Amino acid sequence: MNKIHNFSAGPAILPQSAIDASIEALRNFADTGLSLIEVSHRSKEYEAVVEEATQLVKDILQLGDDYAVIFLQGGASLQFDMIPMNWLGEGEIAAYTNTGVWASRAIKEAKLFGNVNVLASSEDKNFSYIPKNYAVPADVKYFHCTSNNTIYGTEMFNFPETNSVPLVCDMSSDIFSRPFDATAFDLIYAGAQKNMGPAGTTLVIIKKSFLEKRTKRTIPTMLDYKVHVENGSMYNTPSVFAIFVCMHTLRWIKSIGLKAMGERNKAKADLLYNEIDRNGLFTGTVAKEDRSRMNVNFVLTNKEHEAEFLKFCESRNLSGLKGHRSVGGLRASLYNALELESVQVLVNAMQEFEKAKMG
């Protein structure tokens, strides 16, 4: 079968090593004679998977024992509720920035538990840039931001100084894509299905001192972060398969390192953005300084050519390029496991299409 170049925004491309290990584990997990999807999550063989995945996160991000790492269910969307439920008391204030659909949803959910101060928003220009030059008030419970916006194609390359205010970030679509100082954050969460694994589990990293500052409200057991931390992601049956794939993806990420991974991802993004800027048939949709290296959003200058171009790409085994239904256009997601070769195939297709249309 000819190689399919997978530009899907998620669930997204995974390293071949993780896929191969998963196939083998579905047949016979850790020489137990059982399939991964039928083995007990309480078996010593599977507990070792969760322990290794947890440690790999700490190793890659250079985190010590002052941080807890857990794998939860419900996607990043459940964290929109769990975070304010755990830390935002009635009448208290949390600060947010609004940079897209997922940030907007996080703000909406936080308002169910307390007051929300939206410090900055890019909604005025259809979320085509990252707001800057705002200050985080000292009297808020925490500051929440979204580091990468999959639908609109913007990314935060710098984070604001929060001083003593806890920093919380949704890193669902760019975690492990480049070096950053994870110790600057009090809580990081990320749905696995972009850069870490398949859909079904969500990574949450919490500074233990922040965990002790939770609100005094009564929190349902399954929504209490402390319960999950104390039980090592095993309070309830975890997403057995998803965490296993994450472990193998994390092994792959560690073998490359975040510095080299960042260089790989920048090279892919530069190659595609340079072609968008050069080719008269295509136009970028976001501010250049805020262009995401994970999700490249662009449009055909002549919208009538869009369906034809997508069909043209499909004939060249280029998959997943249609933009999100809410914004249309085109979107090429360049997650960690996508190789530079695939981006070059897309660039070649753009150049061929240009010749066909412009002669």
C-alpha positions as CSV (number, residue, x, y, z in Angstrom):
1,M,0.0,0.0,0.0
2,N,1.3,3.5,-0.9
3,K,2.2,5.6,2.1
4,I,-0.6,7.9,3.3
5,H,0.7,11.3,4.6
6,N,-1.5,12.0,7.7
7,F,-2.1,15.7,8.4
8,S,-5.1,15.0,10.7
9,A,-5.6,17.4,13.6
10,G,-6.5,14.5,15.9
11,P,-6.6,11.7,16.6
12,A,-3.3,12.2,15.0
13,I,-0.3,10.4,13.5
14,L,1.8,8.3,15.9
15,P,5.4,7.0,15.7
16,Q,5.6,3.6,14.0
17,S,7.4,2.1,17.0
18,A,4.3,2.8,19.2
19,I,1.9,1.3,16.6
20,D,4.1,-1.8,16.3
21,A,4.3,-2.3,20.0
22,S,0.6,-1.9,20.3
23,I,-0.1,-4.5,17.7
24,E,2.1,-7.0,19.5
25,A,0.6,-6.2,22.9
26,L,-2.9,-6.8,21.5
27,R,-1.7,-10.3,20.7
28,N,0.3,-11.0,23.8
29,F,0.9,-8.4,26.4
30,A,4.2,-8.7,28.3
31,D,4.4,-12.4,27.7
32,T,1.2,-12.9,29.8
33,G,-0.5,-14.8,27.1
34,L,-3.3,-12.2,27.3
35,S,-4.2,-9.4,25.1
36,L,-3.5,-5.9,26.4
37,I,-7.2,-5.1,26.1
38,E,-8.2,-8.0,28.4
39,V,-5.4,-7.9,31.0
40,S,-6.2,-6.7,34.5
41,H,-5.1,-3.1,35.1
42,R,-4.1,-4.3,38.6
43,S,-1.6,-6.8,37.3
44,K,2.0,-6.1,38.0
45,E,2.7,-6.1,34.3
46,Y,0.2,-3.3,33.6
47,E,1.1,-1.3,36.8
48,A,4.6,-1.2,35.4
49,V,3.2,0.5,32.3
50,V,1.6,3.3,34.3
51,E,4.7,3.7,36.4
52,E,7.0,4.0,33.4
53,A,4.7,6.4,31.5
54,T,4.5,8.6,34.6
55,Q,8.3,8.7,35.0
56,L,8.9,9.3,31.3
57,V,6.8,12.5,31.5
58,K,8.9,13.7,34.4
59,D,12.1,12.7,32.7
60,I,11.3,14.5,29.4
61,L,10.1,17.7,31.2
62,Q,12.8,17.5,33.9
63,L,10.3,17.5,36.7
64,G,11.1,16.4,40.3
65,D,9.1,14.8,43.0
66,D,7.4,18.1,43.7
67,Y,5.1,17.3,40.7
68,A,2.5,14.6,40.4
69,V,1.6,13.1,37.0
70,I,-1.7,11.4,36.4
71,F,-3.7,10.0,33.5
72,L,-7.4,10.7,33.5
73,Q,-10.4,10.2,31.3
74,G,-12.9,12.7,29.9
75,G,-10.5,14.5,27.6
76,A,-9.2,18.0,28.1
77,S,-12.8,19.1,28.1
78,L,-13.4,17.6,31.5
79,Q,-10.5,19.6,32.8
80,F,-12.4,22.7,31.9
81,D,-14.7,21.8,34.8
82,M,-12.3,20.0,37.2
83,I,-9.9,22.9,37.4
84,P,-12.3,25.5,38.6
85,M,-14.2,23.0,40.7
86,N,-11.0,22.2,42.6
87,W,-9.5,25.7,42.8
88,L,-12.1,28.4,42.2
89,G,-14.5,29.0,45.1
90,E,-17.8,30.9,44.9
91,G,-17.1,34.6,44.7
92,E,-13.4,34.1,43.9
93,I,-11.8,35.1,40.6
94,A,-9.8,33.2,38.0
95,A,-8.0,34.9,35.1
96,Y,-8.2,33.5,31.5
97,T,-7.2,34.5,28.0
98,N,-9.5,33.7,25.1
99,T,-7.6,32.5,22.1
100,G,-10.1,30.2,20.4
101,V,-12.8,27.6,20.7
102,W,-11.3,25.5,23.5
103,A,-10.2,28.6,25.5
104,S,-13.8,29.9,25.1
105,R,-15.2,26.6,26.4
106,A,-12.9,26.6,29.4
107,I,-14.0,30.1,30.3
108,K,-17.7,29.1,29.9
109,E,-17.2,26.2,32.3
110,A,-15.2,28.2,34.9
111,K,-18.1,30.7,35.2
112,L,-20.2,27.8,36.7
113,F,-18.0,27.8,39.8
114,G,-16.8,31.4,40.3
115,N,-15.9,34.7,38.6
116,V,-13.8,34.9,35.5
117,N,-11.7,37.8,34.4
118,V,-10.9,37.5,30.7
119,L,-7.6,39.4,30.6
120,A,-7.3,39.4,26.8
121,S,-9.0,38.0,23.8
122,S,-8.3,37.7,20.0
123,E,-11.9,37.1,19.2
124,D,-12.0,40.6,17.6
125,K,-10.0,39.2,14.6
126,N,-11.4,35.7,14.5
127,F,-8.7,34.4,16.8
128,S,-6.0,35.1,14.2
129,Y,-3.3,36.2,16.7
130,I,-2.1,35.7,20.3
131,P,-2.9,38.6,22.7
132,K,0.1,40.2,24.3
133,N,0.9,43.0,26.7
134,Y,-1.6,42.2,29.5
135,A,-0.9,41.8,33.2
136,V,-2.0,39.0,35.5
137,P,-3.7,40.5,38.6
138,A,-2.2,39.4,41.9
139,D,-5.6,38.7,43.5
140,V,-6.8,35.9,41.2
141,K,-6.8,32.2,42.2
142,Y,-5.0,31.1,39.0
143,F,-4.3,32.2,35.4
144,H,-5.3,29.8,32.6
145,C,-4.1,29.9,29.0
146,T,-4.2,27.6,26.0
147,S,-0.8,27.2,24.4
148,N,-1.8,26.1,20.9
149,N,-5.1,26.6,19.1
150,T,-5.8,23.7,16.7
151,I,-8.8,25.2,15.0
152,Y,-7.3,28.7,14.2
153,G,-3.6,27.8,14.0
154,T,-2.0,30.1,16.6
155,E,0.6,29.2,19.2
156,M,2.0,30.8,22.4
157,F,5.8,30.8,22.2
158,N,6.1,32.9,25.4
159,F,4.1,32.9,28.5
160,P,3.3,35.9,30.7
161,E,5.0,36.5,34.1
162,T,2.4,35.6,36.7
163,N,4.6,36.3,39.8
164,S,2.9,34.4,42.6
165,V,-0.3,33.5,40.7
166,P,-0.5,29.8,39.8
167,L,0.0,29.2,36.0
168,V,-2.4,26.7,34.4
169,C,-2.2,25.7,30.7
170,D,-4.0,23.5,28.2
171,M,-1.2,22.1,26.1
172,S,-3.3,19.5,24.4
173,S,-1.9,20.1,20.9
174,D,1.7,21.2,21.4
175,I,3.0,19.4,24.5
176,F,6.4,17.6,23.9
177,S,6.8,19.5,20.6
178,R,9.6,21.8,21.8
179,P,11.6,22.7,24.9
180,F,9.9,24.8,27.6
181,D,10.3,25.3,31.4
182,A,7.6,23.0,32.8
183,T,8.6,24.1,36.4
184,A,7.0,27.5,35.6
185,F,3.6,25.9,35.6
186,D,1.4,24.8,38.5
187,L,-0.9,22.6,36.3
188,I,-0.5,21.4,32.7
189,Y,-3.1,19.2,31.0
190,A,-3.2,17.7,27.6
191,G,-5.5,15.4,25.7
192,A,-3.3,12.5,24.5
193,Q,-4.7,12.4,20.9
194,K,-2.4,15.0,19.3
195,N,1.3,14.4,20.3
196,M,1.2,11.6,22.9
197,G,-1.1,8.8,22.0
198,P,-4.6,7.8,20.9
199,A,-7.9,9.3,22.2
200,G,-9.0,8.0,25.6
201,T,-6.7,9.5,28.2
202,T,-5.6,12.9,29.3
203,L,-2.3,13.8,30.9
204,V,-2.4,16.1,33.9
205,I,0.7,17.4,35.6
206,I,0.2,19.1,39.0
207,K,2.6,20.9,41.3
208,K,2.0,19.3,44.7
209,S,2.0,22.6,46.6
210,F,-0.8,23.8,44.2
211,L,-2.8,20.6,45.0
212,E,-2.9,21.6,48.6
213,K,-4.5,25.0,47.8
214,R,-7.7,23.4,46.5
215,T,-11.0,25.1,47.4
216,K,-12.9,24.1,50.6
217,R,-16.0,23.0,48.6
218,T,-17.1,19.4,48.6
219,I,-15.8,17.8,45.4
220,P,-17.3,14.6,44.0
221,T,-14.7,11.9,44.4
222,M,-14.1,11.2,40.7
223,L,-13.6,15.0,40.1
224,D,-11.1,15.5,42.9
225,Y,-7.5,15.7,41.6
226,K,-6.1,14.7,45.0
227,V,-7.9,11.3,44.9
228,H,-6.4,10.5,41.5
229,V,-2.9,11.6,42.6
230,E,-3.1,9.5,45.8
231,N,-4.3,6.5,43.8
232,G,-1.6,6.8,41.0
233,S,-4.1,7.1,38.2
234,M,-5.8,3.9,39.4
235,Y,-8.8,5.1,41.4
236,N,-11.0,3.7,38.7
237,T,-10.1,1.5,35.7
238,P,-7.8,3.6,33.6
239,S,-7.7,3.8,29.8
240,V,-5.5,0.7,29.6
241,F,-4.8,0.7,25.9
242,A,-4.4,4.5,25.5
243,I,-1.8,4.7,28.4
244,F,0.2,1.8,26.9
245,V,0.5,3.6,23.6
246,C,1.4,6.8,25.4
247,M,4.2,5.0,27.1
248,H,5.7,3.9,23.8
249,T,5.2,7.3,22.3
250,L,6.9,8.9,25.3
251,R,9.8,6.5,24.9
252,W,10.2,7.7,21.3
253,I,10.0,11.3,22.4
254,K,12.7,10.8,25.1
255,S,15.0,9.1,22.6
256,I,14.9,12.2,20.4
257,G,14.8,14.9,23.1
258,L,12.8,18.1,23.2
259,K,15.5,20.2,21.7
260,A,15.8,18.0,18.6
261,M,12.1,17.6,18.5
262,G,11.6,21.4,18.4
263,E,14.2,21.7,15.6
264,R,12.4,19.0,13.6
265,N,9.0,20.7,14.1
266,K,10.4,24.1,13.2
267,A,11.9,22.8,10.0
268,K,8.6,21.3,8.9
269,A,6.6,24.4,9.7
270,D,9.1,26.7,8.0
271,L,9.0,24.5,4.8
272,L,5.2,24.8,4.6
273,Y,4.8,28.4,5.6
274,N,7.5,29.5,3.1
275,E,5.5,27.8,0.3
276,I,2.3,29.4,1.5
277,D,3.9,32.8,1.4
278,R,5.5,32.2,-2.0
279,N,2.6,30.5,-3.8
280,G,0.0,33.0,-5.2
281,L,-2.7,30.4,-4.9
282,F,-2.6,30.2,-1.1
283,T,-2.8,32.6,1.8
284,G,-2.0,32.2,5.5
285,T,-4.8,33.1,8.0
286,V,-3.0,34.1,11.2
287,A,-0.4,36.7,12.3
288,K,3.0,35.5,11.2
289,E,4.6,35.9,14.6
290,D,2.0,33.7,16.1
291,R,1.9,30.9,13.5
292,S,1.5,27.5,15.0
293,R,4.1,24.9,14.3
294,M,1.6,22.2,15.0
295,N,-1.5,23.4,13.0
296,V,-0.9,25.3,9.8
297,N,-4.1,27.1,8.7
298,F,-4.3,28.5,5.2
299,V,-6.9,29.1,2.4
300,L,-7.0,29.1,-1.4
301,T,-6.9,32.7,-2.7
302,N,-9.8,31.6,-4.9
303,K,-12.1,29.6,-2.7
304,E,-13.7,28.0,-5.8
305,H,-10.5,25.9,-6.1
306,E,-10.7,24.4,-2.6
307,A,-12.6,21.3,-3.4
308,E,-10.5,20.6,-6.5
309,F,-7.3,21.1,-4.5
310,L,-8.4,18.7,-1.7
311,K,-9.2,16.1,-4.4
312,F,-5.8,16.8,-6.0
313,C,-4.1,16.1,-2.6
314,E,-6.1,13.0,-2.0
315,S,-4.8,11.6,-5.3
316,R,-1.3,12.1,-3.9
317,N,-2.1,10.3,-0.6
318,L,-2.3,13.5,1.3
319,S,-4.9,13.0,4.1
320,G,-6.6,15.2,6.7
321,L,-6.1,18.6,5.1
322,K,-9.7,20.0,5.3
323,G,-10.0,22.8,7.8
324,H,-12.2,22.6,10.9
325,R,-15.9,22.8,10.0
326,S,-16.2,26.0,12.0
327,V,-13.6,28.0,9.9
328,G,-13.3,26.0,6.6
329,G,-10.2,26.4,4.5
330,L,-7.2,24.1,4.9
331,R,-5.3,22.8,7.9
332,A,-2.1,20.8,7.9
333,S,-1.3,19.4,11.3
334,L,2.4,18.8,11.7
335,Y,2.6,16.8,15.0
336,N,5.7,15.2,16.2
337,A,5.4,11.9,14.4
338,L,4.9,13.5,11.0
339,E,8.1,13.4,9.0
340,L,9.6,16.2,6.9
341,E,9.1,14.0,3.9
342,S,5.4,14.3,4.2
343,V,5.5,18.0,4.3
344,Q,7.6,18.0,1.2
345,V,5.0,15.9,-0.6
346,L,2.4,18.5,0.3
347,V,4.6,21.4,-0.9
348,N,5.2,19.5,-4.1
349,A,1.5,19.2,-4.6
350,M,0.9,22.9,-4.0
351,Q,3.5,23.7,-6.6
352,E,2.0,21.3,-9.1
353,F,-1.4,22.8,-8.5
354,E,0.0,26.2,-9.1
355,K,1.5,25.2,-12.4
356,A,-1.8,23.6,-13.4
357,K,-3.8,26.8,-12.6
358,M,-1.3,29.5,-13.6
359,G,0.6,27.7,-16.4
